[in-house]
C-alpha cells in the first residue's frame, strides 16, 4: 500500500510539472520529496536504507567529484567530434538567457529534477521494494517507473532536439517512437543509477551523476547554440 502511495505522489507531481502548474516546478518537486520521505519514515525506512546515512553520505562525497568530472570529460570529447555537436543542439537550452541558464543549472536541476527523482526512484521506491522483494526487483521496477516518468516531458523532444529530429523526424508521426525511445533510454539510465546507488551505498553518488548529465547538458547545449549561430 505504501509503495502505491509513492506512485500516486509521483503521478500527481508529474501532472503538475508537465501539464497543470509547470511554473511551480521546483516547489512541486521539493514538496513531493518531503511527502515521499514522510511515507518512507512511516514504512520504517532509516536514513541508511535510503542511502542518506552518515557512511553513505561520506562515500557519496568521495564519489561525486569523480562522477562529475567523468561526465564533463565525456561531454567535451563528444563536442570535439562535429557529428557529436548535433546532440547538443537543443531549442530548450538555446533560448535561455544567462540568468535562466544559471537558474536551470543551479536551482531547477539540483533542487527540482535531481532531488525528487533520486529521492523517489533510487531512494524511497528502491529501498521499499528491495526490502520486500530483493535488489533485482527493486532495480527493475524503479527503473521501469523512471522510464515511464519521462512519458510526458519527452513528447516535444522530436521538435526541440536536432539529433532526435535527424533520427526520427519532427512530424506528428515521430512523436510515439520518440517517446518510446525516451522511456527506454531513461529506464536503462535508471538501471545504471540504481547500480551506482547499490555499489556505493549512497544516494549522493547517483544524484551527482544525474546533476552532471543534466547540468552540463544544459550548459553545453546553450554554449553550442551560440557558437553555431555566429
N, C-alpha and C positions, 0 to 999 in steps of 0.2 A: 504493500500500500504506500509506503514512504517513497519507494522508487517511482511509483506512478505520480506522486505529488511533485517530485523533482521534474518529471517530464511535463506536467501541467504548467509549472512555473516557467519552464523553458519555452513552451509553446506560446504562452502569454507574452513573454519578453520578445520573442521573435516577431510576433504580430505587431507589437508596439514599435519595435525598432525599424521594421521594414514597411509597415502599412499605416498604422494608426497614429504614432507620435514619433517620427524619426528625429525630430528636433530635440527630443528628451533622451537621446541615445545613452549618454553617459549616466544620467540619473537612473534610467531604467536598468542599466547593467549593474550599477552599484547596489541599487535596491534589491534586485533579483539575487545578487550574490549574497547579500545579508540574509535573505529569506532561505536560500539553499543551505547556508551554514547553520541556521536555526534548525532546519529539517535534519541535517547531519547530526547535530547535537542530540536531538530527540531520538535519533536512531542509535545513539550510543557510540558514535564515532569519536575518536580522540584526535587531537592535532597531528599526532604521528600517523594515524590512519590516513589522514588527508595529505600527508607529505609536508605538514607545517610544524612538525615538532622541532625541537632545538637541533637535534642531529641532522635532520633533513634540511633545515634552513642553512646550516653550515656547509653541507655538501652542495646545496644549490648555489650558494655564493661562490664556491670554488669552480663549479661547472659553468656558471653564467658567462664570465669573460671569454672562456674558450669557445663556447657555442656562438656567442655574438660575433666574435672575431672571425670564426669559420664561415658564418653566413656572409659577412662583408667580403671576405676574400673570394668566395664562390661567385657572388653577385658581380664583383669587379672583373673577374675572369670572363663571365658571360658577356659583360658590356664590352670587353676587348674584342669580341667577335662581332662583325657587322650584323650578321643574322640574329645574334643574341639580343641586340638592342631592340628589336621589334617586340620582344616580350615585355619590355618596359614602357612601350608606347601605350599609355592608358589615359583616356579622356578624364577619368575621375580625378587623377592627380594633376593633369595638365592645367586644369582650370583653377587650381588653388593659388591664392596669394601666399606670400611668405608667412603671414600670421596664421592663415588657415593650415598651412603645412605644419607649422610648429604645433598648433593645437592638435592636429591629427596624430602626429608622431609622439608627442609628449603627454597628451591628455587622453584623447579619444581611443587610441590603440591600447595603451597600458591600463588605463582606468576603466575602459569600456570593454573592448573586444577581448583582450588577454585576461583581464580579471575575471569576467564572467565565464568565458569559455573554458579556461583552465580549471577554475574552481568547480564548474559543473561537470565537465567531461573527464578530466584527469584527477579531479579531487573527489567530489561527493559521489557522483554516479559510479565511478570506477571502484571506490572503496566499498560502497554499499553492495554492488554486485559481486565483487571479489570475496567479501565475507560470506555471501550466500552461495555462490556458485564456483568460485575459484578465479584465478588470474586470466585464463583463456577466455572465459565467458565475459569477464569484466572488460577486457580489451576489445573483444569483438562487438559487444553490444554498445559500449560507449562510443566506439569509433563509427559504427553504422549510424548512430544517432547524431554524431558530429557531422557526418556527411549530409544527412537529411536537414540538419540545422541550416545548411547553406542553400537550401532549395529556393527560398525567396530572394536572398541577396544576389544570387547568380543569374537571375532572369534577364538582366540587362547586360551581362558580360559580353555577349556577342556583338554588342554595339559600341562598347567602351574600350575594349582591348584589341589592338591591331593584330596581334598574333592569333587570337581566337577568331577574329574575322577572316584572316587568311586561311585558317584551317577548317572552319565550319561555316563561314558565311555570316552575313549580318541581317538576313531577312527573317521573317516570322517562322519559316520552316526550320531554321537553325536553332531556335530557342530551346526546344526539347533536347536535342543532342548536346547543346552547350550545358544545360542544367544537369543532365545525366553525367557528363564528363566532370563537371564541378563537384557533384556529390561523390563520385568515385574517387576523385583526386583527394578531396578533403577527408574522406573516410580512410584512405591509405595514409594520409598525413597523421590522422588520429592514431593509427596503429604505431607509427614512429614515436609520437609524443607519449603514448601510453608506455611504450617500452622504455623510453628515457625516464619516465616517472618511476617505473619499476626498478630499473637498474640503479638509479641514484637515490631512490627513497625520498625524493624531494619534488614538491610542486614547483619550486622556483626554476628548476632546470628546464622543463618544457615551457614554462612561462617566458624564460629568457629567449629560448629558441623562437617561440611564437612571436614575441615582440620584434626580434631581429628581422625575421622574414617580412612581417608587415611594415615595420618602421622603415627599414632600409628600402623595401619595395616601393613605398610611397615616395621616399626622398629621391631615389634614383629615377623613378618614373617622372617625377616633377623636373629633375635636372635634365633628363634626356629630352623632354618635350621642349625645353627652352633651347637646348643646343641644336636640335634638329630643325627648329623653325627660324633660326637666324640666317 
